[in-house]
Amino acid sequence: MASAPDFAAPRWLPGGHAQTIWPALFSRRYDGKAPTFRRERWTTPDHDFVDVDWLGDDADATLLVLFHGLEGSSSSHYAQAFAAETQRRGWRFAIPHFRGCSGEINLAPRAYHSGDWEEVGWLLGRFRALHRGPIVAAGVSLGGNALLRYAEEAGTSAANNVRALAAVSAPLDLDAGANAIGRGFGRQVYTRMFLRSMKPKALVKLAQHPGLFDGARLRRAHDLREFDDVFTAPLHGFRDAADYYARGSAKPRLAQIGVPALVLNAKNDPFLPAAALPGAAEVGRHVTLWQPVQGGHVGFAAGRWPGHVQDLPARVAGWLAAHL
């Protein structure tokens, strides 16, 4: 297992919370102009839609597909940094938005979740049908866990769609992650931030499909576990939040992955305690663990103040390129 010493945080940015919040808000994402995406809308098998943002049009180049995190999008700091890195390498880039995350609420009586491996599999199959060159995939936070769950379910057949994949700051143990951000500073900052957008979107979904879930219970939800219990779990076929966390977590099945997979988690990630991270004995031969001491949650800032987040996509893309 590599310790990834290159991800040491700058001295001026101490602690997991600072290394999570500051890079997302203030650190440089790219040099020069912001990436300009081209959007496509795909119809899903259940007659819903997903919006895919593209960068580049060379169908023979390497394509990096990025799966975003909870309430993320192509505007997220990490998405723009990864897009810029693919431009630098001459790769093509695509970010499919999970349902309801592209700026428009989706139509079906469902949303998205950390274990949404079937959706990931359908999306990667669609990319494979549209793109001639090699495909690699990366997932960030929720998207990283969902990508790993796809690889676990697909086994060696995942190679039909991707050459290699990487998961960055994935909440590999959903129960431990819910506990971590459900108390203290995490509850006051991260939980409030997520619920501020997730609750209104859920209530729009209820207006679309009356009776879909208990609206009064959702309004009373004060943390992600309560939200998942009333909304995420029943909408996606889980008995309750506990069932969702048990079946959706990637950590217990990492040995089932049959393609090269990088799993990167900082040990000071406030979204997942270091004690919940997998050890080398818990993963299969295809999995590489990078567990640096610092980095926060999808932070990994580097350089002089105010820092930049370009090291993360450079290191991850470099690892993926080595497996082409």
Secondary structure, DSSP 8 states (H G I E B T S, - for coil): -B--GGG---TTS-SHHHHHHHHHHTSB--SSS----EEEEEE-TTS-EEEEEEE---TTS-EEEEE--TT--TTSHHHHHHHHHHHHHT-EEEEE--TT-SSS--SSS----TT-HHHHHHHHHHHHHH--S-EEEEEETHHHHHHHHHHHHHGGGGGGT-SEEEEES--SSHHHHHHHHTSHHHIIIIIHHHHHHHHHHHHHHHHHSTTSS-HHHHHH--SHHHHIIIIIHHHTT-SSHHHHHHHH-SGGGGGG--S-EEEE--TT-TTS-GGGS--GGGS-TTEEEE--S--TTTT--BSSTT-BS-HHHHHHHHHHHTT-
